[in-house]
């Protein structure tokens, strides 16, 4: 009975240690990756804003041309 308890406790310690290492040591690279992802997302937002403003400008120019033609 004592051998079974020792094996179960040993497995629990190994699994707990692996869980801790995988979850807590992996967080060391997370800020760098998240800042890179944030920069990429910011670039996408800026490009989308630029495209939207260009489309608005072209739509206003087209509207002015249409109003002058009438």
PDB file of N, CA, C and O in Angstrom:
ATOM      1  N   UNK A   1       0.821  -1.199   0.000  1.00  0.00           N
ATOM      2  CA  UNK A   1       0.000   0.000   0.000  1.00  0.00           C
ATOM      3  C   UNK A   1       0.864   1.262   0.000  1.00  0.00           C
ATOM      4  O   UNK A   1       0.535   2.244  -0.665  1.00  0.00           O
ATOM      5  N   UNK A   2       1.948   1.232   0.733  1.00  0.00           N
ATOM      6  CA  UNK A   2       2.835   2.375   0.820  1.00  0.00           C
ATOM      7  C   UNK A   2       3.509   2.685  -0.510  1.00  0.00           C
ATOM      8  O   UNK A   2       3.747   3.850  -0.829  1.00  0.00           O
ATOM      9  N   UNK A   3       3.822   1.633  -1.302  1.00  0.00           N
ATOM     10  CA  UNK A   3       4.441   1.845  -2.607  1.00  0.00           C
ATOM     11  C   UNK A   3       3.478   2.541  -3.561  1.00  0.00           C
ATOM     12  O   UNK A   3       3.887   3.399  -4.343  1.00  0.00           O
ATOM     13  N   UNK A   4       2.205   2.175  -3.500  1.00  0.00           N
ATOM     14  CA  UNK A   4       1.203   2.788  -4.375  1.00  0.00           C
ATOM     15  C   UNK A   4       1.046   4.272  -4.031  1.00  0.00           C
ATOM     16  O   UNK A   4       0.989   5.117  -4.925  1.00  0.00           O
ATOM     17  N   UNK A   5       0.976   4.582  -2.755  1.00  0.00           N
ATOM     18  CA  UNK A   5       0.850   5.974  -2.326  1.00  0.00           C
ATOM     19  C   UNK A   5       2.081   6.772  -2.759  1.00  0.00           C
ATOM     20  O   UNK A   5       1.951   7.911  -3.206  1.00  0.00           O
ATOM     21  N   UNK A   6       3.261   6.190  -2.633  1.00  0.00           N
ATOM     22  CA  UNK A   6       4.493   6.859  -3.031  1.00  0.00           C
ATOM     23  C   UNK A   6       4.508   7.119  -4.542  1.00  0.00           C
ATOM     24  O   UNK A   6       4.906   8.199  -4.979  1.00  0.00           O
ATOM     25  N   UNK A   7       4.083   6.150  -5.329  1.00  0.00           N
ATOM     26  CA  UNK A   7       4.047   6.327  -6.777  1.00  0.00           C
ATOM     27  C   UNK A   7       3.041   7.407  -7.155  1.00  0.00           C
ATOM     28  O   UNK A   7       3.336   8.260  -7.993  1.00  0.00           O
ATOM     29  N   UNK A   8       1.866   7.380  -6.551  1.00  0.00           N
ATOM     30  CA  UNK A   8       0.831   8.381  -6.855  1.00  0.00           C
ATOM     31  C   UNK A   8       1.320   9.778  -6.470  1.00  0.00           C
ATOM     32  O   UNK A   8       1.148  10.719  -7.246  1.00  0.00           O
ATOM     33  N   UNK A   9       1.915   9.930  -5.310  1.00  0.00           N
ATOM     34  CA  UNK A   9       2.445  11.224  -4.891  1.00  0.00           C
ATOM     35  C   UNK A   9       3.597  11.674  -5.792  1.00  0.00           C
ATOM     36  O   UNK A   9       3.711  12.862  -6.095  1.00  0.00           O
ATOM     37  N   UNK A  10       4.434  10.761  -6.216  1.00  0.00           N
ATOM     38  CA  UNK A  10       5.534  11.091  -7.117  1.00  0.00           C
ATOM     39  C   UNK A  10       5.019  11.582  -8.462  1.00  0.00           C
ATOM     40  O   UNK A  10       5.522  12.563  -9.010  1.00  0.00           O
ATOM     41  N   UNK A  11       4.020  10.897  -8.985  1.00  0.00           N
ATOM     42  CA  UNK A  11       3.426  11.330 -10.250  1.00  0.00           C
ATOM     43  C   UNK A  11       2.774  12.697 -10.094  1.00  0.00           C
ATOM     44  O   UNK A  11       2.875  13.541 -10.985  1.00  0.00           O
ATOM     45  N   UNK A  12       2.111  12.917  -8.975  1.00  0.00           N
ATOM     46  CA  UNK A  12       1.465  14.211  -8.731  1.00  0.00           C
ATOM     47  C   UNK A  12       2.506  15.328  -8.663  1.00  0.00           C
ATOM     48  O   UNK A  12       2.270  16.420  -9.180  1.00  0.00           O
ATOM     49  N   UNK A  13       3.642  15.073  -8.039  1.00  0.00           N
ATOM     50  CA  UNK A  13       4.689  16.085  -7.941  1.00  0.00           C
ATOM     51  C   UNK A  13       5.264  16.385  -9.328  1.00  0.00           C
ATOM     52  O   UNK A  13       5.483  17.546  -9.673  1.00  0.00           O
ATOM     53  N   UNK A  14       5.505  15.348 -10.113  1.00  0.00           N
ATOM     54  CA  UNK A  14       6.062  15.544 -11.453  1.00  0.00           C
ATOM     55  C   UNK A  14       5.080  16.308 -12.325  1.00  0.00           C
ATOM     56  O   UNK A  14       5.476  17.245 -13.019  1.00  0.00           O
ATOM     57  N   UNK A  15       3.815  15.932 -12.305  1.00  0.00           N
ATOM     58  CA  UNK A  15       2.795  16.620 -13.107  1.00  0.00           C
ATOM     59  C   UNK A  15       2.630  18.064 -12.634  1.00  0.00           C
ATOM     60  O   UNK A  15       2.513  18.971 -13.457  1.00  0.00           O
ATOM     61  N   UNK A  16       2.618  18.284 -11.340  1.00  0.00           N
ATOM     62  CA  UNK A  16       2.511  19.646 -10.811  1.00  0.00           C
ATOM     63  C   UNK A  16       3.698  20.499 -11.208  1.00  0.00           C
ATOM     64  O   UNK A  16       3.537  21.665 -11.570  1.00  0.00           O
ATOM     65  N   UNK A  17       4.893  19.922 -11.143  1.00  0.00           N
ATOM     66  CA  UNK A  17       6.090  20.656 -11.549  1.00  0.00           C
ATOM     67  C   UNK A  17       6.073  20.992 -13.032  1.00  0.00           C
ATOM     68  O   UNK A  17       6.430  22.103 -13.423  1.00  0.00           O
ATOM     69  N   UNK A  18       5.659  20.038 -13.859  1.00  0.00           N
ATOM     70  CA  UNK A  18       5.576  20.288 -15.299  1.00  0.00           C
ATOM     71  C   UNK A  18       4.537  21.363 -15.598  1.00  0.00           C
ATOM     72  O   UNK A  18       4.761  22.227 -16.446  1.00  0.00           O
ATOM     73  N   UNK A  19       3.410  21.311 -14.909  1.00  0.00           N
ATOM     74  CA  UNK A  19       2.360  22.313 -15.100  1.00  0.00           C
ATOM     75  C   UNK A  19       2.879  23.707 -14.743  1.00  0.00           C
ATOM     76  O   UNK A  19       2.645  24.671 -15.473  1.00  0.00           O
ATOM     77  N   UNK A  20       3.578  23.803 -13.623  1.00  0.00           N
ATOM     78  CA  UNK A  20       4.108  25.086 -13.184  1.00  0.00           C
ATOM     79  C   UNK A  20       5.125  25.633 -14.192  1.00  0.00           C
ATOM     80  O   UNK A  20       5.074  26.807 -14.558  1.00  0.00           O
ATOM     81  N   UNK A  21       6.039  24.780 -14.631  1.00  0.00           N
ATOM     82  CA  UNK A  21       7.080  25.211 -15.568  1.00  0.00           C
ATOM     83  C   UNK A  21       6.461  25.663 -16.880  1.00  0.00           C
ATOM     84  O   UNK A  21       6.849  26.700 -17.418  1.00  0.00           O
ATOM     85  N   UNK A  22       5.507  24.904 -17.405  1.00  0.00           N
ATOM     86  CA  UNK A  22       4.905  25.247 -18.690  1.00  0.00           C
ATOM     87  C   UNK A  22       4.085  26.527 -18.620  1.00  0.00           C
ATOM     88  O   UNK A  22       4.064  27.295 -19.582  1.00  0.00           O
ATOM     89  N   UNK A  23       3.417  26.769 -17.516  1.00  0.00           N
ATOM     90  CA  UNK A  23       2.555  27.946 -17.414  1.00  0.00           C
ATOM     91  C   UNK A  23       3.278  29.201 -16.956  1.00  0.00           C
ATOM     92  O   UNK A  23       2.894  30.304 -17.346  1.00  0.00           O
ATOM     93  N   UNK A  24       4.307  29.063 -16.142  1.00  0.00           N
ATOM     94  CA  UNK A  24       4.962  30.251 -15.587  1.00  0.00           C
ATOM     95  C   UNK A  24       6.227  30.647 -16.338  1.00  0.00           C
ATOM     96  O   UNK A  24       6.552  31.833 -16.389  1.00  0.00           O
ATOM     97  N   UNK A  25       6.933  29.720 -16.908  1.00  0.00           N
ATOM     98  CA  UNK A  25       8.111  30.082 -17.679  1.00  0.00           C
ATOM     99  C   UNK A  25       7.736  30.530 -19.079  1.00  0.00           C
ATOM    100  O   UNK A  25       8.487  31.280 -19.701  1.00  0.00           O
ATOM    101  N   UNK A  26       6.615  30.099 -19.582  1.00  0.00           N
ATOM    102  CA  UNK A  26       6.146  30.529 -20.889  1.00  0.00           C
ATOM    103  C   UNK A  26       5.725  31.981 -20.892  1.00  0.00           C
ATOM    104  O   UNK A  26       5.700  32.607 -21.951  1.00  0.00           O
ATOM    105  N   UNK A  27       5.392  32.538 -19.736  1.00  0.00           N
ATOM    106  CA  UNK A  27       4.965  33.930 -19.641  1.00  0.00           C
ATOM    107  C   UNK A  27       6.124  34.904 -19.810  1.00  0.00           C
ATOM    108  O   UNK A  27       5.892  36.098 -19.999  1.00  0.00           O
ATOM    109  N   UNK A  28       7.355  34.430 -19.749  1.00  0.00           N
ATOM    110  CA  UNK A  28       8.500  35.331 -19.877  1.00  0.00           C
ATOM    111  C   UNK A  28       8.562  35.945 -21.272  1.00  0.00           C
ATOM    112  O   UNK A  28       8.990  37.090 -21.416  1.00  0.00           O
ATOM    113  N   UNK A  29       8.146  35.209 -22.300  1.00  0.00           N
ATOM    114  CA  UNK A  29       8.206  35.738 -23.667  1.00  0.00           C
ATOM    115  C   UNK A  29       6.901  36.416 -24.065  1.00  0.00           C
ATOM    116  O   UNK A  29       6.831  37.023 -25.134  1.00  0.00           O
ATOM    117  N   UNK A  30       5.882  36.328 -23.244  1.00  0.00           N
ATOM    118  CA  UNK A  30       4.577  36.874 -23.599  1.00  0.00           C
ATOM    119  C   UNK A  30       4.581  38.391 -23.783  1.00  0.00           C
ATOM    120  O   UNK A  30       3.975  38.858 -24.747  1.00  0.00           O
ATOM    121  N   UNK A  31       5.220  39.192 -22.927  1.00  0.00           N
ATOM    122  CA  UNK A  31       5.183  40.643 -23.154  1.00  0.00           C
ATOM    123  C   UNK A  31       5.804  41.048 -24.480  1.00  0.00           C
ATOM    124  O   UNK A  31       5.299  41.953 -25.145  1.00  0.00           O
ATOM    125  N   UNK A  32       6.886  40.397 -24.876  1.00  0.00           N
ATOM    126  CA  UNK A  32       7.522  40.725 -26.142  1.00  0.00           C
ATOM    127  C   UNK A  32       6.596  40.370 -27.302  1.00  0.00           C
ATOM    128  O   UNK A  32       6.441  41.149 -28.243  1.00  0.00           O
ATOM    129  N   UNK A  33       5.988  39.203 -27.231  1.00  0.00           N
ATOM    130  CA  UNK A  33       5.090  38.770 -28.298  1.00  0.00           C
ATOM    131  C   UNK A  33       3.838  39.632 -28.335  1.00  0.00           C
ATOM    132  O   UNK A  33       3.346  39.973 -29.411  1.00  0.00           O
ATOM    133  N   UNK A  34       3.321  39.984 -27.163  1.00  0.00           N
ATOM    134  CA  UNK A  34       2.095  40.780 -27.157  1.00  0.00           C
ATOM    135  C   UNK A  34       2.367  42.198 -27.646  1.00  0.00           C
ATOM    136  O   UNK A  34       1.502  42.807 -28.276  1.00  0.00           O
ATOM    137  N   UNK A  35       3.559  42.736 -27.367  1.00  0.00           N
ATOM    138  CA  UNK A  35       3.862  44.071 -27.869  1.00  0.00           C
ATOM    139  C   UNK A  35       4.046  44.046 -29.381  1.00  0.00           C
ATOM    140  O   UNK A  35       3.680  45.000 -30.067  1.00  0.00           O
ATOM    141  N   UNK A  36       4.611  42.961 -29.901  1.00  0.00           N
ATOM    142  CA  UNK A  36       4.744  42.830 -31.359  1.00  0.00           C
ATOM    143  C   UNK A  36       3.368  42.707 -31.991  1.00  0.00           C
ATOM    144  O   UNK A  36       3.104  43.300 -33.037  1.00  0.00           O
ATOM    145  N   UNK A  37       2.500  41.944 -31.362  1.00  0.00           N
ATOM    146  CA  UNK A  37       1.136  41.802 -31.878  1.00  0.00           C
ATOM    147  C   UNK A  37       0.398  43.133 -31.797  1.00  0.00           C
ATOM    148  O   UNK A  37      -0.376  43.468 -32.694  1.00  0.00           O
ATOM    149  N   UNK A  38       0.631  43.895 -30.731  1.00  0.00           N
ATOM    150  CA  UNK A  38      -0.021  45.198 -30.590  1.00  0.00           C
ATOM    151  C   UNK A  38       0.473  46.165 -31.659  1.00  0.00           C
ATOM    152  O   UNK A  38      -0.313  46.923 -32.227  1.00  0.00           O
ATOM    153  N   UNK A  39       1.784  46.139 -31.936  1.00  0.00           N
ATOM    154  CA  UNK A  39       2.316  47.001 -32.996  1.00  0.00           C
ATOM    155  C   UNK A  39       1.712  46.642 -34.341  1.00  0.00           C
ATOM    156  O   UNK A  39       1.356  47.524 -35.122  1.00  0.00           O
ATOM    157  N   UNK A  40       1.595  45.352 -34.614  1.00  0.00           N
ATOM    158  CA  UNK A  40       1.020  44.918 -35.881  1.00  0.00           C
ATOM    159  C   UNK A  40      -0.438  45.350 -35.970  1.00  0.00           C
ATOM    160  O   UNK A  40      -0.890  45.809 -37.019  1.00  0.00           O
ATOM    161  N   UNK A  41      -1.170  45.204 -34.877  1.00  0.00           N
ATOM    162  CA  UNK A  41      -2.572  45.614 -34.866  1.00  0.00           C
ATOM    163  C   UNK A  41      -2.698  47.126 -35.030  1.00  0.00           C
ATOM    164  O   UNK A  41      -3.605  47.602 -35.714  1.00  0.00           O
ATOM    165  N   UNK A  42      -1.799  47.881 -34.411  1.00  0.00           N
ATOM    166  CA  UNK A  42      -1.808  49.338 -34.578  1.00  0.00           C
ATOM    167  C   UNK A  42      -1.537  49.720 -36.028  1.00  0.00           C
ATOM    168  O   UNK A  42      -2.158  50.641 -36.559  1.00  0.00           O
ATOM    169  N   UNK A  43      -0.605  49.008 -36.670  1.00  0.00           N
ATOM    170  CA  UNK A  43      -0.327  49.275 -38.083  1.00  0.00           C
ATOM    171  C   UNK A  43      -1.547  48.997 -38.944  1.00  0.00           C
ATOM    172  O   UNK A  43      -1.830  49.738 -39.885  1.00  0.00           O
ATOM    173  N   UNK A  44      -2.266  47.937 -38.628  1.00  0.00           N
ATOM    174  CA  UNK A  44      -3.479  47.606 -39.382  1.00  0.00           C
ATOM    175  C   UNK A  44      -4.540  48.684 -39.175  1.00  0.00           C
ATOM    176  O   UNK A  44      -5.220  49.076 -40.122  1.00  0.00           O
ATOM    177  N   UNK A  45      -4.681  49.160 -37.946  1.00  0.00           N
ATOM    178  CA  UNK A  45      -5.653  50.229 -37.668  1.00  0.00           C
ATOM    179  C   UNK A  45      -5.296  51.507 -38.429  1.00  0.00           C
ATOM    180  O   UNK A  45      -6.170  52.172 -38.986  1.00  0.00           O
ATOM    181  N   UNK A  46      -4.019  51.837 -38.447  1.00  0.00           N
ATOM    182  CA  UNK A  46      -3.592  53.037 -39.168  1.00  0.00           C
ATOM    183  C   UNK A  46      -3.849  52.898 -40.664  1.00  0.00           C
ATOM    184  O   UNK A  46      -4.299  53.844 -41.310  1.00  0.00           O
ATOM    185  N   UNK A  47      -3.568  51.733 -41.210  1.00  0.00           N
ATOM    186  CA  UNK A  47      -3.815  51.510 -42.638  1.00  0.00           C
ATOM    187  C   UNK A  47      -5.308  51.577 -42.934  1.00  0.00           C
ATOM    188  O   UNK A  47      -5.713  52.144 -43.949  1.00  0.00           O
ATOM    189  N   UNK A  48      -6.124  51.009 -42.063  1.00  0.00           N
ATOM    190  CA  UNK A  48      -7.574  51.050 -42.263  1.00  0.00           C
ATOM    191  C   UNK A  48      -8.088  52.486 -42.190  1.00  0.00           C
ATOM    192  O   UNK A  48      -8.946  52.877 -42.981  1.00  0.00           O
ATOM    193  N   UNK A  49      -7.571  53.269 -41.252  1.00  0.00           N
ATOM    194  CA  UNK A  49      -7.974  54.680 -41.151  1.00  0.00           C
ATOM    195  C   UNK A  49      -7.572  55.452 -42.403  1.00  0.00           C
ATOM    196  O   UNK A  49      -8.339  56.273 -42.906  1.00  0.00           O
ATOM    197  N   UNK A  50      -6.375  55.188 -42.899  1.00  0.00           N
ATOM    198  CA  UNK A  50      -5.902  55.863 -44.106  1.00  0.00           C
ATOM    199  C   UNK A  50      -6.773  55.498 -45.316  1.00  0.00           C
ATOM    200  O   UNK A  50      -7.142  56.365 -46.108  1.00  0.00           O
ATOM    201  N   UNK A  51      -7.090  54.225 -45.447  1.00  0.00           N
ATOM    202  CA  UNK A  51      -7.942  53.782 -46.557  1.00  0.00           C
ATOM    203  C   UNK A  51      -9.326  54.391 -46.447  1.00  0.00           C
ATOM    204  O   UNK A  51      -9.903  54.820 -47.447  1.00  0.00           O
ATOM    205  N   UNK A  52      -9.855  54.430 -45.244  1.00  0.00           N
ATOM    206  CA  UNK A  52     -11.192  54.998 -45.041  1.00  0.00           C
ATOM    207  C   UNK A  52     -11.205  56.492 -45.362  1.00  0.00           C
ATOM    208  O   UNK A  52     -12.146  56.981 -45.988  1.00  0.00           O
ATOM    209  N   UNK A  53     -10.174  57.217 -44.942  1.00  0.00           N
ATOM    210  CA  UNK A  53     -10.147  58.654 -45.221  1.00  0.00           C
ATOM    211  C   UNK A  53      -9.986  58.911 -46.723  1.00  0.00           C
ATOM    212  O   UNK A  53     -10.574  59.851 -47.257  1.00  0.00           O
ATOM    213  N   UNK A  54      -9.189  58.075 -47.406  1.00  0.00           N
ATOM    214  CA  UNK A  54      -9.053  58.212 -48.858  1.00  0.00           C
ATOM    215  C   UNK A  54     -10.382  57.943 -49.561  1.00  0.00           C
ATOM    216  O   UNK A  54     -10.745  58.648 -50.502  1.00  0.00           O
ATOM    217  N   UNK A  55     -11.094  56.934 -49.106  1.00  0.00           N
ATOM    218  CA  UNK A  55     -12.391  56.612 -49.711  1.00  0.00           C
ATOM    219  C   UNK A  55     -13.388  57.741 -49.461  1.00  0.00           C
ATOM    220  O   UNK A  55     -14.165  58.086 -50.352  1.00  0.00           O
ATOM    221  N   UNK A  56     -13.375  58.316 -48.263  1.00  0.00           N
ATOM    222  CA  UNK A  56     -14.264  59.441 -47.962  1.00  0.00           C
ATOM    223  C   UNK A  56     -13.936  60.637 -48.847  1.00  0.00           C
ATOM    224  O   UNK A  56     -14.836  61.309 -49.350  1.00  0.00           O
ATOM    225  N   UNK A  57     -12.655  60.897 -49.032  1.00  0.00           N
ATOM    226  CA  UNK A  57     -12.235  62.020 -49.870  1.00  0.00           C
ATOM    227  C   UNK A  57     -12.706  61.826 -51.311  1.00  0.00           C
ATOM    228  O   UNK A  57     -13.226  62.752 -51.933  1.00  0.00           O
ATOM    229  N   UNK A  58     -12.518  60.612 -51.835  1.00  0.00           N
ATOM    230  CA  UNK A  58     -12.967  60.340 -53.209  1.00  0.00           C
ATOM    231  C   UNK A  58     -14.484  60.435 -53.321  1.00  0.00           C
ATOM    232  O   UNK A  58     -14.991  60.920 -54.332  1.00  0.00           O
ATOM    233  N   UNK A  59     -15.214  59.987 -52.316  1.00  0.00           N
ATOM    234  CA  UNK A  59     -16.678  60.063 -52.342  1.00  0.00           C
ATOM    235  C   UNK A  59     -17.133  61.517 -52.316  1.00  0.00           C
ATOM    236  O   UNK A  59     -18.087  61.869 -53.010  1.00  0.00           O
ATOM    237  N   UNK A  60     -16.480  62.367 -51.536  1.00  0.00           N
ATOM    238  CA  UNK A  60     -16.837  63.787 -51.495  1.00  0.00           C
ATOM    239  C   UNK A  60     -16.540  64.456 -52.827  1.00  0.00           C
ATOM    240  O   UNK A  60     -17.328  65.271 -53.307  1.00  0.00           O
ATOM    241  N   UNK A  61     -15.395  64.110 -53.429  1.00  0.00           N
ATOM    242  CA  UNK A  61     -15.065  64.677 -54.737  1.00  0.00           C
ATOM    243  C   UNK A  61     -16.082  64.260 -55.790  1.00  0.00           C
ATOM    244  O   UNK A  61     -16.487  65.074 -56.620  1.00  0.00           O
ATOM    245  N   UNK A  62     -16.495  62.999 -55.761  1.00  0.00           N
ATOM    246  CA  UNK A  62     -17.496  62.509 -56.702  1.00  0.00           C
ATOM    247  C   UNK A  62     -18.836  63.204 -56.474  1.00  0.00           C
ATOM    248  O   UNK A  62     -19.535  63.539 -57.430  1.00  0.00           O
ATOM    249  N   UNK A  63     -19.188  63.418 -55.226  1.00  0.00           N
ATOM    250  CA  UNK A  63     -20.434  64.109 -54.901  1.00  0.00           C
ATOM    251  C   UNK A  63     -20.403  65.541 -55.417  1.00  0.00           C
ATOM    252  O   UNK A  63     -21.388  66.033 -55.967  1.00  0.00           O
ATOM    253  N   UNK A  64     -19.265  66.205 -55.234  1.00  0.00           N
ATOM    254  CA  UNK A  64     -19.143  67.578 -55.750  1.00  0.00           C
ATOM    255  C   UNK A  64     -19.260  67.612 -57.260  1.00  0.00           C
ATOM    256  O   UNK A  64     -19.910  68.503 -57.805  1.00  0.00           O
ATOM    257  N   UNK A  65     -18.638  66.650 -57.956  1.00  0.00           N
ATOM    258  CA  UNK A  65     -18.739  66.583 -59.406  1.00  0.00           C
ATOM    259  C   UNK A  65     -20.191  66.345 -59.857  1.00  0.00           C
ATOM    260  O   UNK A  65     -20.658  66.935 -60.831  1.00  0.00           O
ATOM    261  N   UNK A  66     -20.879  65.482 -59.137  1.00  0.00           N
ATOM    262  CA  UNK A  66     -22.270  65.196 -59.484  1.00  0.00           C
ATOM    263  C   UNK A  66     -23.157  66.422 -59.283  1.00  0.00           C
ATOM    264  O   UNK A  66     -24.052  66.689 -60.086  1.00  0.00           O
ATOM    265  N   UNK A  67     -22.899  67.170 -58.198  1.00  0.00           N
ATOM    266  CA  UNK A  67     -23.679  68.380 -57.930  1.00  0.00           C
ATOM    267  C   UNK A  67     -23.400  69.453 -58.970  1.00  0.00           C
ATOM    268  O   UNK A  67     -24.312  70.191 -59.343  1.00  0.00           O
ATOM    269  N   UNK A  68     -22.173  69.561 -59.444  1.00  0.00           N
ATOM    270  CA  UNK A  68     -21.846  70.555 -60.460  1.00  0.00           C
ATOM    271  C   UNK A  68     -22.459  70.192 -61.810  1.00  0.00           C
ATOM    272  O   UNK A  68     -22.803  71.079 -62.592  1.00  0.00           O
ATOM    273  N   UNK A  69     -22.598  68.891 -62.092  1.00  0.00           N
ATOM    274  CA  UNK A  69     -23.152  68.452 -63.369  1.00  0.00           C
ATOM    275  C   UNK A  69     -24.645  68.697 -63.452  1.00  0.00           C
ATOM    276  O   UNK A  69     -25.195  68.777 -64.550  1.00  0.00           O
ATOM    277  N   UNK A  70     -25.303  68.816 -62.333  1.00  0.00           N
ATOM    278  CA  UNK A  70     -26.760  69.012 -62.336  1.00  0.00           C
ATOM    279  C   UNK A  70     -27.084  70.429 -62.545  1.00  0.00           C
ATOM    280  O   UNK A  70     -28.259  70.796 -62.578  1.00  0.00           O
TER     281      UNK A  70
END
